[in-house]
Amino acid sequence: MAKATSKKMVITNPRTRREVKIDSSIYEPFKTAILQSLKGSKGKTFTELSDDVIKIIKKKFSEFKGSIP
Protein backbone atom coordinates (compact mmCIF):
# COMPACT_ATOMS: atom_id res chain seq x y z
CA MET A 1 0.00 0.00 0.00
CA ALA A 2 1.39 3.43 -0.97
CA LYS A 3 1.76 6.16 1.61
CA ALA A 4 0.03 9.48 1.00
CA THR A 5 2.65 12.13 0.61
CA SER A 6 1.99 15.73 1.44
CA LYS A 7 3.69 18.65 -0.18
CA LYS A 8 6.56 20.11 1.83
CA MET A 9 7.66 23.73 1.83
CA VAL A 10 11.31 24.66 2.36
CA ILE A 11 11.68 27.66 4.65
CA THR A 12 15.08 29.37 4.95
CA ASN A 13 16.10 31.39 7.99
CA PRO A 14 17.50 34.63 6.53
CA ARG A 15 20.16 35.00 9.23
CA THR A 16 21.46 31.45 9.57
CA ARG A 17 20.54 30.17 6.08
CA ARG A 18 19.28 27.01 7.80
CA GLU A 19 16.54 25.30 5.83
CA VAL A 20 13.53 23.64 7.42
CA LYS A 21 10.87 21.59 5.63
CA ILE A 22 7.31 22.00 6.83
CA ASP A 23 4.06 20.55 5.58
CA SER A 24 2.15 22.87 3.25
CA SER A 25 -1.01 22.23 5.28
CA ILE A 26 0.67 24.18 8.10
CA TYR A 27 2.49 26.74 5.94
CA GLU A 28 -0.51 27.92 3.91
CA PRO A 29 -2.83 28.89 6.83
CA PHE A 30 -0.01 30.84 8.49
CA LYS A 31 0.89 32.58 5.22
CA THR A 32 -2.78 33.49 4.73
CA ALA A 33 -3.07 34.79 8.30
CA ILE A 34 0.09 36.92 8.01
CA LEU A 35 -1.00 38.44 4.70
CA GLN A 36 -4.50 39.12 6.06
CA SER A 37 -3.04 40.82 9.14
CA LEU A 38 -0.75 43.04 7.07
CA LYS A 39 -3.33 43.94 4.41
CA GLY A 40 -4.03 47.67 4.56
CA SER A 41 -1.46 48.12 7.33
CA LYS A 42 1.47 50.50 7.14
CA GLY A 43 3.41 48.09 9.32
CA LYS A 44 3.14 46.27 12.62
CA THR A 45 5.42 45.25 15.40
CA PHE A 46 6.24 41.58 15.69
CA THR A 47 3.99 41.39 18.77
CA GLU A 48 1.05 42.97 16.92
CA LEU A 49 1.54 40.61 13.99
CA SER A 50 1.82 37.58 16.28
CA ASP A 51 -1.33 38.54 18.19
CA ASP A 52 -3.27 38.97 14.93
CA VAL A 53 -2.03 35.66 13.51
CA ILE A 54 -3.05 33.82 16.69
CA LYS A 55 -6.56 35.30 16.50
CA ILE A 56 -6.94 34.52 12.79
CA ILE A 57 -5.65 30.95 13.10
CA LYS A 58 -7.92 30.22 16.07
CA LYS A 59 -10.94 31.67 14.23
CA LYS A 60 -10.44 30.40 10.67
CA PHE A 61 -8.39 27.25 11.22
CA SER A 62 -9.77 25.99 14.52
CA GLU A 63 -8.75 22.42 13.64
CA PHE A 64 -5.07 23.43 13.95
CA LYS A 65 -3.82 22.05 17.27
CA GLY A 66 -0.12 22.94 17.11
CA SER A 67 1.74 25.82 18.70
CA ILE A 68 0.87 29.09 16.99
CA PRO A 69 3.51 31.48 18.34
All heavy atoms as a GROMACS GRO file, in nm:
protein
  546
    1MET      N    1   0.084  -0.118   0.000
    1MET     CA    2   0.000   0.000   0.000
    1MET      C    3   0.089   0.125   0.000
    1MET      O    4   0.183   0.136   0.077
    1MET     CB    5  -0.089  -0.002   0.125
    1MET     CG    6  -0.185   0.114   0.127
    1MET     SD    7  -0.330   0.087   0.231
    1MET     CE    8  -0.264   0.107   0.393
    2ALA      N    9   0.059   0.220  -0.085
    2ALA     CA   10   0.139   0.343  -0.097
    2ALA      C   11   0.100   0.442   0.012
    2ALA      O   12  -0.016   0.454   0.048
    2ALA     CB   13   0.119   0.404  -0.234
    3LYS      N   14   0.200   0.512   0.062
    3LYS     CA   15   0.176   0.616   0.161
    3LYS      C   16   0.135   0.745   0.091
    3LYS      O   17   0.188   0.778  -0.014
    3LYS     CB   18   0.302   0.645   0.243
    3LYS     CG   19   0.339   0.537   0.340
    3LYS     CD   20   0.458   0.583   0.422
    3LYS     CE   21   0.500   0.478   0.522
    3LYS     NZ   22   0.614   0.522   0.601
    4ALA      N   23   0.041   0.816   0.153
    4ALA     CA   24   0.003   0.948   0.100
    4ALA      C   25   0.115   1.045   0.134
    4ALA      O   26   0.159   1.052   0.248
    4ALA     CB   27  -0.128   0.993   0.160
    5THR      N   28   0.160   1.116   0.035
    5THR     CA   29   0.265   1.213   0.061
    5THR      C   30   0.206   1.353   0.053
    5THR      O   31   0.125   1.382  -0.034
    5THR     CB   32   0.381   1.201  -0.040
    5THR    OG1   33   0.328   1.217  -0.170
    5THR    CG2   34   0.451   1.068  -0.027
    6SER      N   35   0.246   1.435   0.146
    6SER     CA   36   0.199   1.573   0.144
    6SER      C   37   0.311   1.662   0.094
    6SER      O   38   0.429   1.630   0.108
    6SER     CB   39   0.154   1.616   0.283
    6SER     OG   40   0.260   1.601   0.375
    7LYS      N   41   0.272   1.772   0.037
    7LYS     CA   42   0.369   1.865  -0.018
    7LYS      C   43   0.443   1.934   0.096
    7LYS      O   44   0.383   1.976   0.194
    7LYS     CB   45   0.297   1.969  -0.104
    7LYS     CG   46   0.389   2.061  -0.176
    7LYS     CD   47   0.312   2.154  -0.267
    7LYS     CE   48   0.407   2.252  -0.333
    7LYS     NZ   49   0.334   2.351  -0.411
    8LYS      N   50   0.573   1.945   0.083
    8LYS     CA   51   0.656   2.011   0.183
    8LYS      C   52   0.706   2.145   0.128
    8LYS      O   53   0.737   2.157   0.012
    8LYS     CB   54   0.778   1.925   0.219
    8LYS     CG   55   0.744   1.792   0.282
    8LYS     CD   56   0.699   1.809   0.424
    8LYS     CE   57   0.679   1.672   0.489
    8LYS     NZ   58   0.635   1.683   0.624
    9MET      N   59   0.712   2.242   0.217
    9MET     CA   60   0.766   2.373   0.183
    9MET      C   61   0.903   2.384   0.249
    9MET      O   62   0.920   2.340   0.363
    9MET     CB   63   0.676   2.484   0.236
    9MET     CG   64   0.531   2.475   0.190
    9MET     SD   65   0.509   2.489   0.014
    9MET     CE   66   0.549   2.659  -0.012
   10VAL      N   67   0.998   2.444   0.179
   10VAL     CA   68   1.131   2.466   0.236
   10VAL      C   69   1.140   2.612   0.279
   10VAL      O   70   1.124   2.702   0.196
   10VAL     CB   71   1.244   2.433   0.135
   10VAL    CG1   72   1.380   2.463   0.196
   10VAL    CG2   73   1.234   2.288   0.090
   11ILE      N   74   1.160   2.632   0.407
   11ILE     CA   75   1.168   2.766   0.465
   11ILE      C   76   1.314   2.790   0.504
   11ILE      O   77   1.375   2.707   0.570
   11ILE     CB   78   1.079   2.778   0.591
   11ILE    CG1   79   0.938   2.729   0.562
   11ILE    CG2   80   1.081   2.919   0.646
   11ILE    CD1   81   0.866   2.805   0.454
   12THR      N   82   1.369   2.905   0.465
   12THR     CA   83   1.508   2.937   0.495
   12THR      C   84   1.515   3.053   0.593
   12THR      O   85   1.457   3.159   0.569
   12THR     CB   86   1.584   2.975   0.366
   12THR    OG1   87   1.570   2.870   0.271
   12THR    CG2   88   1.731   3.000   0.395
   13ASN      N   89   1.586   3.032   0.703
   13ASN     CA   90   1.610   3.139   0.799
   13ASN      C   91   1.705   3.238   0.734
   13ASN      O   92   1.816   3.201   0.694
   13ASN     CB   93   1.672   3.081   0.928
   13ASN     CG   94   1.695   3.185   1.035
   13ASN    OD1   95   1.748   3.292   1.009
   13ASN    ND2   96   1.659   3.152   1.156
   14PRO      N   97   1.666   3.366   0.724
   14PRO     CA   98   1.750   3.463   0.653
   14PRO      C   99   1.884   3.491   0.721
   14PRO      O  100   1.980   3.528   0.655
   14PRO     CB  101   1.664   3.589   0.647
   14PRO     CG  102   1.560   3.572   0.750
   14PRO     CD  103   1.542   3.425   0.771
   15ARG      N  104   1.890   3.473   0.853
   15ARG     CA  105   2.016   3.500   0.923
   15ARG      C  106   2.111   3.381   0.919
   15ARG      O  107   2.230   3.398   0.894
   15ARG     CB  108   1.990   3.540   1.068
   15ARG     CG  109   1.935   3.681   1.079
   15ARG     CD  110   1.935   3.728   1.222
   15ARG     NE  111   1.837   3.651   1.297
   15ARG     CZ  112   1.821   3.656   1.427
   15ARG    NH1  113   1.897   3.732   1.499
   15ARG    NH2  114   1.728   3.585   1.487
   16THR      N  115   2.059   3.262   0.946
   16THR     CA  116   2.146   3.145   0.957
   16THR      C  117   2.156   3.065   0.827
   16THR      O  118   2.243   2.980   0.814
   16THR     CB  119   2.094   3.049   1.066
   16THR    OG1  120   1.967   2.998   1.028
   16THR    CG2  121   2.085   3.120   1.201
   17ARG      N  122   2.064   3.091   0.735
   17ARG     CA  123   2.054   3.018   0.608
   17ARG      C  124   2.016   2.871   0.632
   17ARG      O  125   2.027   2.789   0.541
   17ARG     CB  126   2.184   3.026   0.527
   17ARG     CG  127   2.218   3.166   0.482
   17ARG     CD  128   2.102   3.216   0.412
   17ARG     NE  129   2.134   3.306   0.303
   17ARG     CZ  130   2.043   3.389   0.256
   17ARG    NH1  131   1.925   3.393   0.308
   17ARG    NH2  132   2.071   3.467   0.157
   18ARG      N  133   1.972   2.837   0.750
   18ARG     CA  134   1.928   2.701   0.780
   18ARG      C  135   1.792   2.677   0.715
   18ARG      O  136   1.702   2.759   0.726
   18ARG     CB  137   1.918   2.683   0.932
   18ARG     CG  138   1.876   2.544   0.971
   18ARG     CD  139   1.887   2.525   1.122
   18ARG     NE  140   1.823   2.400   1.156
   18ARG     CZ  141   1.719   2.388   1.236
   18ARG    NH1  142   1.670   2.495   1.296
   18ARG    NH2  143   1.665   2.272   1.260
   19GLU      N  144   1.779   2.564   0.649
   19GLU     CA  145   1.654   2.530   0.583
   19GLU      C  146   1.576   2.430   0.666
   19GLU      O  147   1.632   2.339   0.725
   19GLU     CB  148   1.681   2.471   0.444
   19GLU     CG  149   1.736   2.572   0.348
   19GLU     CD  150   1.754   2.515   0.209
   19GLU    OE1  151   1.748   2.391   0.191
   19GLU    OE2  152   1.775   2.595   0.116
   20VAL      N  153   1.444   2.452   0.670
   20VAL     CA  154   1.353   2.364   0.742
   20VAL      C  155   1.239   2.328   0.648
   20VAL      O  156   1.187   2.415   0.579
   20VAL     CB  157   1.297   2.434   0.869
   20VAL    CG1  158   1.198   2.346   0.941
   20VAL    CG2  159   1.409   2.476   0.960
   21LYS      N  160   1.201   2.202   0.645
   21LYS     CA  161   1.088   2.159   0.563
   21LYS      C  162   0.965   2.148   0.652
   21LYS      O  163   0.971   2.085   0.758
   21LYS     CB  164   1.116   2.023   0.499
   21LYS     CG  165   1.224   2.029   0.395
   21LYS     CD  166   1.247   1.893   0.333
   21LYS     CE  167   1.362   1.899   0.235
   21LYS     NZ  168   1.390   1.769   0.176
   22ILE      N  169   0.856   2.212   0.609
   22ILE     CA  170   0.731   2.200   0.683
   22ILE      C  171   0.619   2.163   0.585
   22ILE      O  172   0.626   2.194   0.467
   22ILE     CB  173   0.694   2.328   0.761
   22ILE    CG1  174   0.670   2.445   0.668
   22ILE    CG2  175   0.797   2.362   0.865
   22ILE    CD1  176   0.608   2.564   0.736
   23ASP      N  177   0.519   2.099   0.639
   23ASP     CA  178   0.406   2.055   0.558
   23ASP      C  179   0.329   2.176   0.507
   23ASP      O  180   0.306   2.272   0.581
   23ASP     CB  181   0.316   1.966   0.643
   23ASP     CG  182   0.220   1.888   0.559
   23ASP    OD1  183   0.119   1.949   0.517
   23ASP    OD2  184   0.246   1.769   0.534
   24SER      N  185   0.288   2.173   0.382
   24SER     CA  186   0.215   2.287   0.325
   24SER      C  187   0.081   2.310   0.394
   24SER      O  188   0.029   2.421   0.393
   24SER     CB  189   0.196   2.269   0.175
   24SER     OG  190   0.116   2.157   0.148
   25SER      N  191   0.025   2.206   0.456
   25SER     CA  192  -0.101   2.223   0.528
   25SER      C  193  -0.084   2.309   0.653
   25SER      O  194  -0.181   2.362   0.705
   25SER     CB  195  -0.161   2.087   0.566
   25SER     OG  196  -0.081   2.022   0.661
   26ILE      N  197   0.038   2.326   0.699
   26ILE     CA  198   0.067   2.418   0.810
   26ILE      C  199   0.111   2.553   0.755
   26ILE      O  200   0.069   2.658   0.801
   26ILE     CB  201   0.175   2.359   0.903
   26ILE    CG1  202   0.121   2.234   0.972
   26ILE    CG2  203   0.224   2.462   1.005
   26ILE    CD1  204   0.222   2.158   1.052
   27TYR      N  205   0.195   2.550   0.652
   27TYR     CA  206   0.249   2.674   0.594
   27TYR      C  207   0.140   2.765   0.539
   27TYR      O  208   0.138   2.885   0.568
   27TYR     CB  209   0.348   2.637   0.482
   27TYR     CG  210   0.400   2.756   0.406
   27TYR    CD1  211   0.507   2.831   0.454
   27TYR    CD2  212   0.343   2.795   0.285
   27TYR    CE1  213   0.555   2.940   0.384
   27TYR    CE2  214   0.389   2.903   0.214
   27TYR     CZ  215   0.496   2.976   0.264
   27TYR     OH  216   0.542   3.084   0.195
   28GLU      N  217   0.049   2.710   0.460
   28GLU     CA  218  -0.051   2.792   0.391
   28GLU      C  219  -0.143   2.871   0.485
   28GLU      O  220  -0.165   2.990   0.464
   28GLU     CB  221  -0.131   2.708   0.293
   28GLU     CG  222  -0.052   2.663   0.172
   28GLU     CD  223   0.005   2.777   0.088
   28GLU    OE1  224  -0.055   2.886   0.080
   28GLU    OE2  225   0.112   2.756   0.028
   29PRO      N  226  -0.199   2.810   0.592
   29PRO     CA  227  -0.283   2.889   0.683
   29PRO      C  228  -0.206   3.003   0.751
   29PRO      O  229  -0.259   3.113   0.769
   29PRO     CB  230  -0.331   2.788   0.787
   29PRO     CG  231  -0.322   2.657   0.720
   29PRO     CD  232  -0.206   2.667   0.625
   30PHE      N  233  -0.081   2.979   0.786
   30PHE     CA  234  -0.001   3.084   0.849
   30PHE      C  235   0.030   3.195   0.749
   30PHE      O  236   0.024   3.314   0.783
   30PHE     CB  237   0.127   3.027   0.911
   30PHE     CG  238   0.104   2.967   1.046
   30PHE    CD1  239   0.061   2.836   1.059
   30PHE    CD2  240   0.123   3.042   1.161
   30PHE    CE1  241   0.036   2.781   1.183
   30PHE    CE2  242   0.099   2.987   1.286
   30PHE     CZ  243   0.056   2.857   1.297
   31LYS      N  244   0.064   3.158   0.627
   31LYS     CA  245   0.089   3.258   0.522
   31LYS      C  246  -0.036   3.344   0.502
   31LYS      O  247  -0.027   3.467   0.497
   31LYS     CB  248   0.126   3.187   0.392
   31LYS     CG  249   0.140   3.281   0.274
   31LYS     CD  250   0.165   3.202   0.147
   31LYS     CE  251   0.153   3.291   0.025
   31LYS     NZ  252   0.163   3.215  -0.100
   32THR      N  253  -0.151   3.278   0.492
   32THR     CA  254  -0.278   3.349   0.473
   32THR      C  255  -0.305   3.444   0.589
   32THR      O  256  -0.345   3.559   0.569
   32THR     CB  257  -0.394   3.248   0.458
   32THR    OG1  258  -0.366   3.166   0.345
   32THR    CG2  259  -0.526   3.317   0.440
   33ALA      N  260  -0.283   3.398   0.711
   33ALA     CA  261  -0.307   3.480   0.830
   33ALA      C  262  -0.214   3.600   0.835
   33ALA      O  263  -0.256   3.712   0.868
   33ALA     CB  264  -0.293   3.396   0.956
   34ILE      N  265  -0.088   3.581   0.800
   34ILE     CA  266   0.009   3.692   0.801
   34ILE      C  267  -0.030   3.797   0.696
   34ILE      O  268  -0.033   3.916   0.725
   34ILE     CB  269   0.152   3.640   0.777
   34ILE    CG1  270   0.199   3.561   0.898
   34ILE    CG2  271   0.248   3.756   0.746
   34ILE    CD1  272   0.327   3.481   0.875
   35LEU      N  273  -0.062   3.751   0.576
   35LEU     CA  274  -0.100   3.844   0.470
   35LEU      C  275  -0.228   3.919   0.505
   35LEU      O  276  -0.240   4.039   0.480
   35LEU     CB  277  -0.114   3.772   0.337
   35LEU     CG  278   0.016   3.716   0.279
   35LEU    CD1  279  -0.013   3.634   0.153
   35LEU    CD2  280   0.115   3.827   0.250
   36GLN      N  281  -0.324   3.848   0.565
   36GLN     CA  282  -0.450   3.912   0.606
   36GLN      C  283  -0.423   4.018   0.713
   36GLN      O  284  -0.480   4.127   0.708
   36GLN     CB  285  -0.548   3.808   0.659
   36GLN     CG  286  -0.681   3.868   0.701
   36GLN     CD  287  -0.776   3.764   0.755
   36GLN    OE1  288  -0.766   3.646   0.723
   36GLN    NE2  289  -0.869   3.806   0.837
   37SER      N  290  -0.336   3.988   0.807
   37SER     CA  291  -0.304   4.082   0.914
   37SER      C  292  -0.237   4.208   0.860
   37SER      O  293  -0.265   4.318   0.906
   37SER     CB  294  -0.213   4.015   1.016
   37SER     OG  295  -0.170   4.107   1.113
   38LEU      N  296  -0.151   4.191   0.761
   38LEU     CA  297  -0.075   4.304   0.708
   38LEU      C  298  -0.152   4.384   0.602
   38LEU      O  299  -0.114   4.498   0.572
   38LEU     CB  300   0.057   4.256   0.648
   38LEU     CG  301   0.158   4.201   0.750
   38LEU    CD1  302   0.277   4.142   0.677
   38LEU    CD2  303   0.200   4.309   0.847
   39LYS      N  304  -0.258   4.326   0.546
   39LYS     CA  305  -0.333   4.394   0.441
   39LYS      C  306  -0.387   4.528   0.491
   39LYS      O  307  -0.454   4.536   0.594
   39LYS     CB  308  -0.449   4.306   0.394
   39LYS     CG  309  -0.519   4.360   0.273
   39LYS     CD  310  -0.622   4.263   0.221
   39LYS     CE  311  -0.685   4.318   0.096
   39LYS     NZ  312  -0.779   4.222   0.038
   40GLY      N  313  -0.356   4.634   0.420
   40GLY     CA  314  -0.402   4.767   0.456
   40GLY      C  315  -0.326   4.830   0.570
   40GLY      O  316  -0.355   4.942   0.612
   41SER      N  317  -0.226   4.761   0.621
   41SER     CA  318  -0.146   4.812   0.733
   41SER      C  319  -0.022   4.884   0.680
   41SER      O  320   0.032   4.846   0.576
   41SER     CB  321  -0.103   4.695   0.822
   41SER     OG  322  -0.007   4.735   0.915
   42LYS      N  323   0.022   4.983   0.752
   42LYS     CA  324   0.147   5.050   0.714
   42LYS      C  325   0.266   4.985   0.785
   42LYS      O  326   0.377   5.030   0.773
   42LYS     CB  327   0.140   5.198   0.749
   42LYS     CG  328   0.043   5.272   0.661
   42LYS     CD  329   0.050   5.420   0.683
   42LYS     CE  330  -0.047   5.489   0.588
   42LYS     NZ  331  -0.037   5.633   0.594
   43GLY      N  332   0.236   4.881   0.859
   43GLY     CA  333   0.341   4.809   0.932
   43GLY      C  334   0.292   4.775   1.071
   43GLY      O  335   0.202   4.839   1.124
   44LYS      N  336   0.350   4.671   1.128
   44LYS     CA  337   0.314   4.627   1.262
   44LYS      C  338   0.439   4.580   1.332
   44LYS      O  339   0.535   4.537   1.268
   44LYS     CB  340   0.215   4.509   1.256
   44LYS     CG  341   0.081   4.546   1.200
   44LYS     CD  342  -0.014   4.430   1.208
   44LYS     CE  343  -0.151   4.478   1.158
   44LYS     NZ  344  -0.256   4.390   1.198
   45THR      N  345   0.433   4.584   1.464
   45THR     CA  346   0.542   4.525   1.540
   45THR      C  347   0.526   4.374   1.533
   45THR      O  348   0.421   4.322   1.497
   45THR     CB  349   0.537   4.568   1.688
   45THR    OG1  350   0.418   4.514   1.748
   45THR    CG2  351   0.541   4.720   1.703
   46PHE      N  352   0.631   4.303   1.570
   46PHE     CA  353   0.624   4.158   1.569
   46PHE      C  354   0.514   4.110   1.665
   46PHE      O  355   0.440   4.017   1.634
   46PHE     CB  356   0.758   4.096   1.609
   46PHE     CG  357   0.755   3.947   1.609
   46PHE    CD1  358   0.761   3.876   1.491
   46PHE    CD2  359   0.745   3.877   1.729
   46PHE    CE1  360   0.756   3.738   1.491
   46PHE    CE2  361   0.740   3.738   1.730
   46PHE     CZ  362   0.746   3.669   1.611
   47THR      N  363   0.502   4.176   1.779
   47THR     CA  364   0.399   4.139   1.877
   47THR      C  365   0.260   4.159   1.820
   47THR      O  366   0.172   4.072   1.835
   47THR     CB  367   0.416   4.219   2.007
   47THR    OG1  368   0.548   4.193   2.059
   47THR    CG2  369   0.313   4.183   2.111
   48GLU      N  370   0.236   4.272   1.754
   48GLU     CA  371   0.105   4.297   1.692
   48GLU      C  372   0.073   4.193   1.586
   48GLU      O  373  -0.038   4.141   1.579
   48GLU     CB  374   0.102   4.437   1.630
   48GLU     CG  375   0.106   4.549   1.730
   48GLU     CD  376   0.129   4.686   1.666
   48GLU    OE1  377   0.193   4.693   1.558
   48GLU    OE2  378   0.083   4.784   1.725
   49LEU      N  379   0.172   4.162   1.503
   49LEU     CA  380   0.154   4.061   1.399
   49LEU      C  381   0.125   3.925   1.461
   49LEU      O  382   0.032   3.855   1.419
   49LEU     CB  383   0.277   4.054   1.309
   49LEU     CG  384   0.274   3.953   1.195
   49LEU    CD1  385   0.160   3.983   1.099
   49LEU    CD2  386   0.407   3.949   1.123
   50SER      N  387   0.202   3.887   1.561
   50SER     CA  388   0.182   3.758   1.628
   50SER      C  389   0.043   3.748   1.689
   50SER      O  390  -0.025   3.645   1.675
   50SER     CB  391   0.287   3.736   1.737
   50SER     OG  392   0.415   3.726   1.682
   51ASP      N  393   0.000   3.854   1.757
   51ASP     CA  394  -0.133   3.854   1.818
   51ASP      C  395  -0.242   3.838   1.713
   51ASP      O  396  -0.338   3.762   1.733
   51ASP     CB  397  -0.156   3.983   1.898
   51ASP     CG  398  -0.072   3.992   2.024
   51ASP    OD1  399  -0.014   3.889   2.066
   51ASP    OD2  400  -0.063   4.102   2.082
   52ASP      N  401  -0.229   3.909   1.602
   52ASP     CA  402  -0.327   3.897   1.493
   52ASP      C  403  -0.329   3.756   1.435
   52ASP      O  404  -0.435   3.700   1.411
   52ASP     CB  405  -0.295   3.996   1.380
   52ASP     CG  406  -0.339   4.137   1.409
   52ASP    OD1  407  -0.407   4.159   1.511
   52ASP    OD2  408  -0.306   4.225   1.328
   53VAL      N  409  -0.212   3.700   1.411
   53VAL     CA  410  -0.203   3.566   1.351
   53VAL      C  411  -0.268   3.464   1.444
   53VAL      O  412  -0.342   3.377   1.398
   53VAL     CB  413  -0.057   3.529   1.317
   53VAL    CG1  414  -0.044   3.382   1.283
   53VAL    CG2  415  -0.007   3.615   1.201
   54ILE      N  416  -0.244   3.474   1.573
   54ILE     CA  417  -0.304   3.382   1.669
   54ILE      C  418  -0.456   3.391   1.660
   54ILE      O  419  -0.525   3.288   1.653
   54ILE     CB  420  -0.255   3.411   1.812
   54ILE    CG1  421  -0.108   3.370   1.825
   54ILE    CG2  422  -0.340   3.339   1.916
   54ILE    CD1  423  -0.040   3.419   1.952
   55LYS      N  424  -0.511   3.512   1.658
   55LYS     CA  425  -0.656   3.530   1.650
   55LYS      C  426  -0.712   3.472   1.521
   55LYS      O  427  -0.815   3.404   1.521
   55LYS     CB  428  -0.692   3.678   1.660
   55LYS     CG  429  -0.672   3.737   1.796
   55LYS     CD  430  -0.699   3.887   1.795
   55LYS     CE  431  -0.650   3.953   1.922
   55LYS     NZ  432  -0.654   4.099   1.914
   56ILE      N  433  -0.646   3.498   1.410
   56ILE     CA  434  -0.694   3.452   1.279
   56ILE      C  435  -0.689   3.299   1.270
   56ILE      O  436  -0.784   3.236   1.226
   56ILE     CB  437  -0.612   3.517   1.165
   56ILE    CG1  438  -0.640   3.668   1.161
   56ILE    CG2  439  -0.644   3.452   1.031
   56ILE    CD1  440  -0.542   3.747   1.076
   57ILE      N  441  -0.578   3.240   1.315
   57ILE     CA  442  -0.565   3.094   1.310
   57ILE      C  443  -0.672   3.029   1.397
   57ILE      O  444  -0.737   2.932   1.355
   57ILE     CB  445  -0.424   3.049   1.352
   57ILE    CG1  446  -0.318   3.095   1.252
   57ILE    CG2  447  -0.418   2.897   1.374
   57ILE    CD1  448  -0.320   3.026   1.118
   58LYS      N  449  -0.692   3.081   1.517
   58LYS     CA  450  -0.792   3.022   1.607
   58LYS      C  451  -0.933   3.035   1.549
   58LYS      O  452  -1.016   2.946   1.568
   58LYS     CB  453  -0.786   3.089   1.745
   58LYS     CG  454  -0.668   3.042   1.827
   58LYS     CD  455  -0.671   3.104   1.965
   58LYS     CE  456  -0.557   3.050   2.050
   58LYS     NZ  457  -0.557   3.108   2.185
   59LYS      N  458  -0.960   3.144   1.478
   59LYS     CA  459  -1.094   3.167   1.423
   59LYS      C  460  -1.116   3.088   1.294
   59LYS      O  461  -1.217   3.020   1.279
   59LYS     CB  462  -1.113   3.316   1.397
   59LYS     CG  463  -1.250   3.352   1.345
   59LYS     CD  464  -1.264   3.502   1.328
   59LYS     CE  465  -1.402   3.537   1.275
   59LYS     NZ  466  -1.416   3.681   1.252
   60LYS      N  467  -1.023   3.097   1.200
   60LYS     CA  468  -1.044   3.040   1.067
   60LYS      C  469  -0.993   2.896   1.051
   60LYS      O  470  -1.037   2.826   0.961
   60LYS     CB  471  -0.977   3.127   0.961
   60LYS     CG  472  -1.043   3.261   0.945
   60LYS     CD  473  -0.991   3.333   0.824
   60LYS     CE  474  -1.072   3.458   0.800
   60LYS     NZ  475  -1.037   3.523   0.675
   61PHE      N  476  -0.898   2.858   1.134
   61PHE     CA  477  -0.839   2.725   1.122
   61PHE      C  478  -0.842   2.657   1.259
   61PHE      O  479  -0.740   2.612   1.309
   61PHE     CB  480  -0.695   2.735   1.069
   61PHE     CG  481  -0.685   2.809   0.940
   61PHE    CD1  482  -0.645   2.942   0.937
   61PHE    CD2  483  -0.716   2.748   0.820
   61PHE    CE1  484  -0.638   3.012   0.817
   61PHE    CE2  485  -0.708   2.816   0.699
   61PHE     CZ  486  -0.668   2.949   0.699
   62SER      N  487  -0.962   2.650   1.316
   62SER     CA  488  -0.977   2.599   1.452
   62SER      C  489  -0.930   2.454   1.467
   62SER      O  490  -0.901   2.411   1.577
   62SER     CB  491  -1.122   2.613   1.498
   62SER     OG  492  -1.207   2.542   1.410
   63GLU      N  493  -0.922   2.381   1.357
   63GLU     CA  494  -0.875   2.242   1.364
   63GLU      C  495  -0.726   2.232   1.389
   63GLU      O  496  -0.675   2.127   1.424
   63GLU     CB  497  -0.914   2.166   1.236
   63GLU     CG  498  -0.842   2.209   1.110
   63GLU     CD  499  -0.901   2.333   1.042
   63GLU    OE1  500  -1.003   2.387   1.086
   63GLU    OE2  501  -0.842   2.375   0.942
   64PHE      N  502  -0.651   2.343   1.372
   64PHE     CA  503  -0.507   2.343   1.395
   64PHE      C  504  -0.481   2.332   1.545
   64PHE      O  505  -0.528   2.412   1.624
   64PHE     CB  506  -0.443   2.470   1.339
   64PHE     CG  507  -0.293   2.473   1.359
   64PHE    CD1  508  -0.211   2.398   1.276
   64PHE    CD2  509  -0.235   2.548   1.459
   64PHE    CE1  510  -0.074   2.398   1.293
   64PHE    CE2  511  -0.099   2.550   1.477
   64PHE     CZ  512  -0.017   2.475   1.394
   65LYS      N  513  -0.405   2.232   1.585
   65LYS     CA  514  -0.382   2.205   1.727
   65LYS      C  515  -0.237   2.228   1.769
   65LYS      O  516  -0.202   2.207   1.883
   65LYS     CB  517  -0.422   2.061   1.763
   65LYS     CG  518  -0.568   2.031   1.735
   65LYS     CD  519  -0.660   2.119   1.816
   65LYS     CE  520  -0.805   2.088   1.785
   65LYS     NZ  521  -0.895   2.196   1.817
   66GLY      N  522  -0.152   2.272   1.678
   66GLY     CA  523  -0.012   2.294   1.711
   66GLY      C  524   0.010   2.427   1.780
   66GLY      O  525  -0.082   2.502   1.806
   67SER      N  526   0.135   2.456   1.807
   67SER     CA  527   0.174   2.582   1.870
   67SER      C  528   0.170   2.693   1.766
   67SER      O  529   0.231   2.681   1.660
   67SER     CB  530   0.314   2.571   1.929
   67SER     OG  531   0.359   2.697   1.975
   68ILE      N  532   0.099   2.799   1.795
   68ILE     CA  533   0.088   2.909   1.699
   68ILE      C  534   0.205   3.006   1.709
   68ILE      O  535   0.265   3.038   1.609
   68ILE     CB  536  -0.048   2.980   1.712
   68ILE    CG1  537  -0.160   2.883   1.679
   68ILE    CG2  538  -0.055   3.104   1.622
   68ILE    CD1  539  -0.299   2.935   1.705
   69PRO      N  540   0.239   3.054   1.828
   69PRO     CA  541   0.351   3.148   1.834
   69PRO      C  542   0.480   3.088   1.784
   69PRO      O  543   0.557   3.146   1.718
   69PRO     CB  544   0.364   3.183   1.981
   69PRO     CG  545   0.233   3.150   2.042
   69PRO     CD  546   0.179   3.037   1.959
   0.00000   0.00000   0.00000
